[in-house]
Amino acid sequence: RDVPISLGAMPSLMSGVIAPAMQAWRQEFADAPISIVEKSHAELVVALEYGQIDVAIGRAETATAARGITQIPLFRDGFDIVARSGHPLARSGSVSLHDLGRYPWIFSSFPRANGPLLEQLFSDAGLEVPPAKTESSCMTFLLATVRHSDTLAILPRHAVADAIDDGAIRTLSFASPFFSREVAAHHLDTLAQDAHRRHIVLRLVHHVAQAGLRAMLPLAAPSRWRRG
């Protein structure tokens, strides 16, 4: 029996990138067993080094080559400030840092990657940083909190596309050069020793890259990956 392929990814990538990538991959490998896990980027690298996963989808970094890890750049991930559709700021043509500082925030604690973005924005402007009222590692909880309160969040565009389609969440008109990150696939160099397994993994990486690029299209015209 085939040993399952194992893919690990950051929680923010699961619904908007990994799920559609898996559907496309299944068109090629209908019977191949696979295991999907979510972890922070640091945990993904450790799991990769210990052979617990075959490929990790996380942040691009420069320190992995010396650890016997191959990195494949995939796409640039964009962030948006989001609020419920009825939020007072959702009616504004544009918002300022002063506006943003008047409301509570929820940040991802997995590994709280978006909290420092806000802190840097306010610090560079010489303003007091809004306190992180709530942190959570659960993307479902993050979105539900934004939907049902005046709480604001900085979240990846692909993670909020469905909620925006549903009309429950809106992006606020606020742009910053800090609101992006490079996403990459990471695998051990030893993967090359098994040509068949390497082929399956690299096809999966290809579909993740394609799903990520589609997810970065304007939210007004999101990719419809669901079938049926």
N, C-alpha and C positions, 0 to 999 in steps of 0.2 A: 504493500500500500504506500502511496506517495506521502512523503512528509509534507505537511502544510507549509505553504509560503506564509511568512508572518510580516505584516506591515504595521509600523507604529507611526502615529502622527499627532501633532498638537491638537488639542480639543477644538480650537477655533476653525480648523480645516475640515473637520469631519463631515458636516452636513453639506456645505457648499462646494467642496472640492473632492474629498475622498469618495463620497457616495456616488456622484455621477461618474467618477473615474472607474469605480468598481463595476458599474453597469456596463460601461464600454469594454472594460477588460473581459467581462464575462462573455461578451460576444465572441471572443477569441478562445477563451479557455473555460468552456462551460462546465467541465468536470474537475477542474483543478481545485484542491482544497486550499483554503486560505484563512488566516486568522488576522483580525484587525484589532489593534489596541490603541488607546489614547494615553499620552504622557506629556509632561513638560519637555522642552527641548533638551535640558540637561539629563533628564531621565531617559530620553530616547537614545542619547549617545552612550550612556552606560549600558542600556539594554543591548545595543548593537555590539559593543565591545565584548559583552559576555555571551554573545551568540543567541540571545533570547528573541531577536527579530532579525529578519533578512535585510530590511530597508527601513530607514527612518525619514519621514518628511517633516522637516523643521527649518530653523533659520539657517541661512548661509553663514559660514564662519571660516576663518583662515587657519585655525589651529588643528584641524582634523587630519591633515595629510601625514603629519609626524606620528599619528596614532594608528596608521594603517587603514585609514578610512578614505574612500573615494567620495568626492562631492560632485553632484551634478546640478548646476543652476537650473531652476524651473521657471519661475515667474516672480514679478514684483507684486507684493501684496499691499493693497491700499486700505487705510482706515478712514472711518467717518465718525463724527459725533452724531449720535442718534437719540431721538426722543419719541415719546408716544405722539400720535397724530394730533391729539388735542392739547398738546403742551403749549403753554404761552409763547415759547420761543419758536415753535413750529410755524407760527403765523408771521414771523419776521422775515423780511427779505434777506437780511444778514444779521449775524450776531457778533458781539464783541466778547473779549475776555471778561469784562465786567459783567456782562449778561450771564456767562457761563459760571462765574463764581457765585451766583446767587442761588444755585440749586445743588441738591445732593448728587453724589456720583456713586456709581458702582464700577468696580474694576475687576478684571480677571486676576485671580490669585494663582494662576497656573501658567507661568510663574509671575503674575502681575506685570506682564509686559507692557500694558497700555497705561498703567498709572504713571510711570516716569515720563511718558509723552506729555501728559497734562502738566506735571510738575515743571518740566523744562520750559513749556510755553509761558507759564505764569512767572517763573523765576526770571526768565530772560526779559520779561516786560516789567520787572520790578514790582509785581503784584503778589499778594498773599495767595498761596496755593490752597485751593479748596480741600478740606479734609476728605479722605476716603471713607465715606460712611459705611460702605458695604464692599466686601470682596468675596468672590466665589470662584470655584474651579469649574462650575457647571454652566455651560453656555445656555442651556434651557432656562435655568434660573435667572441668568443675566437678562435674557430677552423678556422673560415674564415680568421681572421687576421694572424694566423700562416701559413695557406695555401698560402697566397698571398703576403707575405713579409718575411724579414729576422728576424722577431720577434720570440722570443723563449717563451715557456710557460712550466710550471709544471702542468700536468693534470693527473687525474686518468686513469689507463690503460683501463678500460672498456669504458671510454668516448671517447677514440681515436681509438678504435679497428676498427671501420668501415672505418675511414679515412686512417688507415694504410693498410687495405685490398684494398682500392681503389688506393693505391700508391701515395696519395697526401701528406701524412705526414710520417715522420720516427721518431723513438725514437733515442736519442743520447746515445752513450756508456758512461754513467756516473751513478754510483751507490752511494747511501748514505743510512745509517741506518735511517736517518730522513724521508725518503720517504715512509712512511706507516702510516696508522691510523686504528683503530678498528671501525667497523661500527656495530651499534646495533639497534634493534627495541625497541620502548618505548610505553607503553600504561598505562592508569590509572588502579590502582588496582580495581576500581569499575567495570571494564569490566567483571569481574567474575560473577557479579550479573545477567547477561543475557547470559545463556549458549549457545544459538544458535548464537548470535552475536559474542561471544568469539570464537566459533569454526570457524566461517567464517574468522575472523581477524587472528587467529593463522594459518590457512591454507595459508592465504596470506603472512604472515611472513615467513612461511616455503618456499614458492616459491621464495621470495626475497632472502633468504639465499642461496638457490640452484643456483639462477641466479648469485649472487655475487661470489660464489665459482667457477662457470664455467667461469665467466669473468676474474678471476685471473689466468686462464691457460695461458701458453705461447702464445704470440700474433701471433706466426707463425702457431698456430693451434687453432684459435678462435672458440667458440661455434656458430653454425649456428642456431639461434632460429627462424628466419623468416620461414614462411611456404608459399608454393605456388610458 
